[in-house]
Amino acid sequence: MEPYNPAVGWRLAHTYSIVARDQETGQLGVAVQSHYFSVGSIVTWAEAGVGAVATQSFADPAYGKLGLDLMRAQRSAPDTLAGLVASDSMSAVRQVGMVDAEGRVAAHTGALAIAEAGHILGDGFTVQANMMLRPTVWPAMAEAYQSTRGELVERLLGALDAAEAEGGDIRGRQSAAILVVAGKNTGRPWANKLYDIRVDDAPEPLREIRRLVSVARAYIHQRRAQSAIERGDSASMKREFQIATQLIGDNPEMRFWHAIGLLGIGDVEDGIAMLREVAAHDRNWITLALRLRASLLEADPALLERIRKLG
């Protein structure tokens, strides 16, 4: 394990976090909030079909890298963490939570972690916190995770909100992160990450990370809409684009691609009407639409002329 190097200094990721595996989907996730800049660059680690790790307090990122390596080699989370702690001369100041792809969990709170500090192991999850205002923070996280309904990402966010409601980090708040990966490794690492979101510095990081999760969901539904177009399912395409538009708020991106999708399936009047709404705020969207004619629209000259006049 990495020893303390005074030239580098401590990675003071004093924080609260949760790692968990969703029993229904197998998804693995880790979420964190702290009064520490860019906490996600240190604390959050996860790999599809392998496990998830949170490494914090006087944090050593090697727990993340080596933890995933060992779990990938079929070591359980408890065995993995026990071995890493045993080999770490600074284990008394570490705090780590782990879950493996089977839902087995482990956590370590060193005896010298700054109070209030502790952890709770649950069914497929573990919560851990240090330098908290109150010792009720991590119990509140465990209760919230178990009582929140919905996708894993929602349950993780619920745990963070509960921690903050109990006082959270004694220093306040600064950054947050959430990382959720698929339950099975597809062989495409870029596709295995379902949510990989960081708020590195913000007055209200939990509010901002919820907003960004909503934006990320919008793009998930956009991809589903595009898949529906490819298979000729216009009803699903419209439904997925409507959801994406609701999630993304004022950003016109989803309405633009919805309009293009409508034009592509021959729903010309609705597509033109939607494109007109988008163009009312920025004519560049019309310029983009015209540039798509060769690759996406395959439109007749009359339709292209109608689009051109929208600006």
N, C-alpha and C positions, 0 to 999 in steps of 0.2 A: 504494500500500500504506500501511497505517497506521503512522505514525512513533511513536517512543517518546514517551510523555507522562508526565512525572514526577508529575503530579497523579493519574494512574491507576496507574502503576507497571508493572513487568514482569508478564506472565503466565508464571510460572515452571513451565511444564509439562514438567519434566525427567522423562523417562519412556521406556518401550519400547512399541512398537506394531507392528501388522501391518495392511496393507490387502490385500485379495485379491478375485479373481473366481473363482467355481466354474465349471469348464469344462463340466460336465454340465448344471447348472441355470441358469447365467448369473447366479446370485445374487452380490451385491456386499456386502462387509463390511469393517468396521474394528473392531479390538479394542485395548485399551490398559490398562496398569496403571502406577501412579505413587505416590510419596510426595508427593502434592499433592491438596488438597481438591477434590472434584468435577471430576476430570480429564476426564470425558466431556463436560462443558459447554463445553470448549475444543477438545479434540483431535478428536473423532469427527464426521465428515460423510459422508453417503452419500445418493444419490438413485437410485431404480429406473430402469434403462435408461440411466443417465448415468455414474456412477462413484462412487468412494469416496476420501476424503482423510483423512490424519492430519496435523495441524499441531501442532508441539511445540517443545521447547527454550525459547528466549525467544519464546513462541508468538505468532503473529499470526493470529487467527481469519479474517482476510480471505482467507487461502489456501484455507480451506474454502469460503466463500461464492463467491469469484471462480473458484476451481478448478471447482466444479460448474457455474457459469454458462458458463464457456468450454467445458467438455466437453459440455454440453448443446447448444452451438452447433457441435458436431462437431469440436472441436479434440481432438487426441489428448492423452493424459496427458503424454507427454514434451514436446510443444509447449506445453501449458498451463503446466507447471511451469517450463520454461525462460523463458517470458515473464514469469511472476510474479516469479521470482528476479531477472531482469534489471531489473525495475522497483522492486525493494526495496532501499533504501539500507542496510538492516540485515540483509541476507541472510546475512552471515557468522555471525550468532548463531541462525539459523533451522534447523529440521530438519523436513522435509516428505516424506510418501510419498503417491503417487497411483496409482490404477488406473482405467482407463476401461471402458466397457461392452464393448469388444473384447478386454479382457485385457491391453492395453498398459500398462506400468508405468513409473514414474519416481520418483526420490528425490533429495533434496538434504540433505547434512549440511554446514552452514557450517563454515568453518575455525576459528571461535571457539566452536563448540559444546563444552560442558564434557566432558572425558574421564571415562570412556572413552566414545567416541561413534563411530558408524558405521552403515552400512546395507548391505543385500544385495538385489539385484534377482533375482527368480526368474521362473519361468514363470507369469504371471498373478498374481504377488504381490510385495510388497516388505516387508521388515522394517527397522525403524530404531530406534535407541536412543541415549540420551545420558545422561551422569552415572551410568554404570553402574559397578558394583564391578569387573567384569572385561570384557575385550574379547571374551570368548567368548559373551556374552549373545545378540547378534543372530545369529551363526552357529547357535547352538543353536535359536533360534526358527525359522530357515529349515529346518533339518533336521527339526524336529518337525512343522512344517506339512506338509512333503512326505511324511512317513511316517505321519501320523495318518490313519485311515480314518473315514468317516462323512460327515455333513452338514457344510456350510461352518462352521456355528457350532461344531461339535466340533473342527474343525481349527484354528480361530482360538483356542479355549480351550487346545488342546494347545500352541500356540506360546507363549501367555502362561505356562503352567505351566513350560515348558522354560526360559524366561527367568528365572523366579523360582528355579528349581533351580540356575541358574548364578550366583546372587547378586543379580540384578536391580538395582534402583535402589540406589545406595550408601547412601541415607538410610533404606531400608526400604520399607514398603508402607503405603498409606492408602486409595486409591480405584481403581476399575476401571470399565470400560464396554465394552459390545459393541453394535454396530449392524449389522444385516443386513437388506438390502432385496431385493426381487424383481429378477429379471433384466430383466423388461419392465415398463414403466410401464402400469398398468391404467387410469390416469386418476383413480384414487381414492387419493390420497396416504396416507390412513389404512390402507388395505389393503395398500399396498406394503411397509410396515415389518413384517418377520417377527419380528425381535427388536430391541428398543430398551430396553436395560437398563443402569442405572447403579447402582453402589455408591459413594456419595459420601464415606463415611468409615467405615471398619471395620478391626478388627485384622487380619482375614484376608480381604481383598477378593476374592481369586480363589476361595476356598472359597465365599464368599457369592454371587458372581456365578454360579457353577455351580449353586448351589441355586436361584437365581432363574430361570436358563435352564430348569431342570427344571420349575418351576412354569409358566413360559410355555408349555412344550411341553404340559403338562396341558391348558391352555386351548385350544391348537390342536386337540388330540384331542377336547375337548368340542365344539368347533364342528363337527368332522367327524361326531361322533355325532348332533348336532342335524340336520345335513344328511341323515344316513342316515334319521332319523325322518321327515323331510319326504318322502323318496322311498320310504318303506315298507320299508326294508332293516333289519329287526330284528337280523339277525346282525351286520351291520357296526356298528349302534348299540351293541350289547352289547360288542363287541370294543373299540371306540374308548373307551367309558366305562371299561372295565377298565384300559386303558393309562393313561388320565387319572388314575384313582384311584391307581395305582401310582406315578405321577410326582409327585403332589401331596402325598403323605405323610399326615400326621394331619388335614389340613384336610378337613372333611366335605362340602365343596361338591360335589365330583364324585359322591359316593355319593348325595347328595340328588337331583341332577338325573338320575342313573341311575335311581333309584327312580321319579321322576316319569315318565321315559321308559318304564319298564316298565309302569306303570299306564296310560299313554297308549296302549300297543299291546295292552292287555288281559291282560298277564302279571301278574295281580293278586296272587297269593300271593307271588311273588318280590319284587314291588314293595313290598308291605306289610312283608315281612320286612326288606328293606333300609331302609325308612323307620323301622321300629322301632329298628334299630341306631343310626341317626342321632339319633333323638329321645331315646335313652337318655342322651345327653350334653347336649342342649339342646332343650327343648320348643318353642322359637321356630321351629324348622324345621317343626313340625307346623302352627303358626299360619300360616306362609308357605304350606305346601301347601294349606291350606284356602282361602287367599286366591287361589290359582291356579285354582280350580274353574271360574270363568267363562271364562278365557282359554286354559287348557291342559288341564285334566283332563276337563271335560265328563262328570263322574262321576255315577252314580246316587246317590240319597240313602243307600242302604245302604253303599256304598263310602265316602262322605264320613263317615258315622258311624264306620266302622272306623278311618279316619284320625284322627278326633277323639279316639278312645279310646286312641290310641297314646301320647299324652303323659301 
